[in-house]
Amino acid sequence: MANHSATKKDTRQAAKRRERNKYYGKTTRNAIRDLKATEDTKAYEEKMPSIVSMIDKLAKRGIIHKNKAANLKSKLAKKKATA
């Protein structure tokens, strides 16, 4: 266990960040899952920009790698094109 007060504070802050990042990541994964399950192309096109924005924010915050974000967006766009 940490002995310095600054290290204890850093541990608390890291725990808060980890929980927040888990929330953002899980929320985005659920949104992607729901988007993929959508059969209606009009609804898919309406939801797509907000989910792409969520993916971009995850990459900007460093929660996911920028290449993973690009791959996710590419797969969603490809599914939209084939639908």
Secondary structure, 3 states (H helix, E strand, C coil): CCCCHHHHHHHHHHHHHHHHHHHHHHHHHHHHHHHHHCCCHHHHHHHHHHHHHHHHHHHHHCCCCHHHHHHHHHHHHHHHHHC
